[in-house]
Amino acid sequence: MRSNSYNKYYGITTFGESHGKAIGVVIEDVKPGILFPFKKIQKLLNERKPGKGKFSTTRKEQDELQVLSGIFNDRTTGLPICMLIYNKNFKSEDYDHLKNIFRPGHADISYYKKFKIYDHRGGGRASGRETISRVAASGLITDLLGDISINIYPVKIGKFTISEEDLTFCNHLNWHDRSNYDQLEKYLKKIKSEGNSIGGILQVKIDNIPAGLGDPVFEKLDANLAKAIVSIGSVKGIEFGDGFSLAALKGDLANDEMDKNGFITNHSGGILGGISTGSELTFRFVVKPTSSINISQKTITKDNKQIKFKSSGRHDTCIIPRIIPVAKAMIKLVLADAKAYQKLIDNKSHTLSDYREMIDKIDEELLIAISRRQKISELIGRYKKKHDLSTEDSKRENDLLQNIKTKANMWNLDSQLIKKIWKILLENSKKIQ
Ligand SMILES: Cc1cc2nc3c(=O)[nH]c(=O)nc-3n(C[C@H](O)[C@H](O)[C@H](O)COP(=O)(O)O)c2cc1C
């Protein structure tokens, strides 16, 4: 069975183990002549890398992208593309003590029972490193998705739940609730000091998704998303829209009523009958606590001896932040396929003038936003004059630029360029004031 291949239209095959020579992906069916987005893919790989957060593992890998085939003069040739990332920062001897031990929570025992071969070196193909291939593959299809935007953030980590959602509040956990962030950090520090780990629930919101994606009956959009997300190691469940809480709702509250402007509610999470409705697509999924912990637990050896095992070294206390780029990659792969299918049904392909029309529309929206900003600046100017306040406020200006820079990074934008643009806008605002 080709269980390491994925997708029908945009087909990928991934390979490699955590402590083998390399991890990689082969992609077929890429159109010829596309400028290969090397930097963009490397950036995505950097975002997936461990070691960014305070509660992250210490294995440091450069994860440098190598392209073995399918590219000529920086453009795709239309032939299979092979992307490779070498595993460098590990010593297989470090794992010798695990040769006969099945670590609790890991897939060691199930892999052994299935294949009768035990690659004890750090989880093999069940390791988080396997997800590098998925992230690399997703980098090639970003443009295909147009203005679809994917936002993923935790709504629960251990006993903490988001209550006051503020998407402008950014941090290494992507936790958007100021009110309990400090307590959450303390909680995670304590779990880390105990050598333990914790999981959580991630919320996904996909906007600007066209109606009509998803193909009955075995390529339904929710079914394909569920498969893609649950195929990520450590993900244990998924719910769409109101999900499991629908069990307690009566039909009149669960149905999404419609009026001439569209859906009034979105209990379904933007999918009906496996096809996107055009409403925001929402789902949540649960990530189990990191399997490797520095706490002694009962387990068995390959020859069925009972022993106690405690993982040594430092591990991720919570892998939630590391799952986000991987989940994003999987969603992109699912949507790319669904879009490609829909294009076949629509019998419509975008021409250069279609794309120019899209760009013109975005430019128009930018101009409207700048004009609205200018008007508000004028109001601020009047307010300041009335209350005898200075037009100069360097602290506010610095905070604003910092905030913009953080958001630019979050949305994969060139933060220096964005900073430059905002400086010009701020200078202009001061002139108006
Ligand atoms: C990006 C990513 C990073 C991970 N990092 C770790 C880790 O550092 N330690 C660990 O024990 N499990 C880690 N895992 C989880 C394991 O891959 C997985 O939980 C384990 O092998 C078996 O769980 P499963 O039954 O859900 O596949 C990671 C998973 C992903 C997707």
The ligand as a MOL file (V3000), in Angstrom:
LIG
                    3D

  0  0  0     0  0            999 V3000
M  V30 BEGIN CTAB
M  V30 COUNTS 31 33 0 0 0
M  V30 BEGIN ATOM
M  V30 1 C 5.9130 18.5100 15.0600 0
M  V30 2 C 5.8890 17.3960 16.0670 0
M  V30 3 C 6.8510 17.3410 17.0590 0
M  V30 4 C 6.8500 16.3280 18.0050 0
M  V30 5 N 7.7980 16.3240 18.9690 0
M  V30 6 C 7.7940 15.3480 19.9180 0
M  V30 7 C 8.7620 15.3470 20.9610 0
M  V30 8 O 9.6540 16.1940 21.0130 0
M  V30 9 N 8.6900 14.3670 21.8860 0
M  V30 10 C 7.7130 13.3940 21.8660 0
M  V30 11 O 7.6880 12.5530 22.7320 0
M  V30 12 N 6.7790 13.3890 20.8880 0
M  V30 13 C 6.7980 14.3270 19.9170 0
M  V30 14 N 5.8620 14.3160 18.9180 0
M  V30 15 C 4.8110 13.3240 18.9500 0
M  V30 16 C 5.1610 11.9780 18.4050 0
M  V30 17 O 5.4540 12.0960 17.0590 0
M  V30 18 C 3.9470 11.0540 18.6460 0
M  V30 19 O 3.1890 11.5470 19.6580 0
M  V30 20 C 4.2660 9.7050 19.1360 0
M  V30 21 O 5.1900 9.1020 18.3220 0
M  V30 22 C 3.0890 8.7200 19.0560 0
M  V30 23 O 1.8710 9.3530 19.1100 0
M  V30 24 P 0.7060 9.0520 18.0970 0
M  V30 25 O 0.0950 7.7670 18.5230 0
M  V30 26 O -0.2180 10.1700 18.2390 0
M  V30 27 O 1.3400 9.0250 16.7430 0
M  V30 28 C 5.8530 15.3220 17.9440 0
M  V30 29 C 4.8890 15.3650 16.9400 0
M  V30 30 C 4.9080 16.3910 16.0020 0
M  V30 31 C 3.8600 16.4190 14.9370 0
M  V30 END ATOM
M  V30 BEGIN BOND
M  V30 1 1 1 2
M  V30 2 1 2 3
M  V30 3 2 2 30
M  V30 4 2 3 4
M  V30 5 1 4 5
M  V30 6 1 4 28
M  V30 7 2 5 6
M  V30 8 1 6 7
M  V30 9 1 6 13
M  V30 10 2 7 8
M  V30 11 1 7 9
M  V30 12 1 9 10
M  V30 13 2 10 11
M  V30 14 1 10 12
M  V30 15 2 12 13
M  V30 16 1 13 14
M  V30 17 1 14 15
M  V30 18 1 14 28
M  V30 19 1 15 16
M  V30 20 1 16 17
M  V30 21 1 16 18
M  V30 22 1 18 19
M  V30 23 1 18 20
M  V30 24 1 20 21
M  V30 25 1 20 22
M  V30 26 1 22 23
M  V30 27 1 23 24
M  V30 28 2 24 25
M  V30 29 1 24 26
M  V30 30 1 24 27
M  V30 31 2 28 29
M  V30 32 1 29 30
M  V30 33 1 30 31
M  V30 END BOND
M  V30 END CTAB
M  END
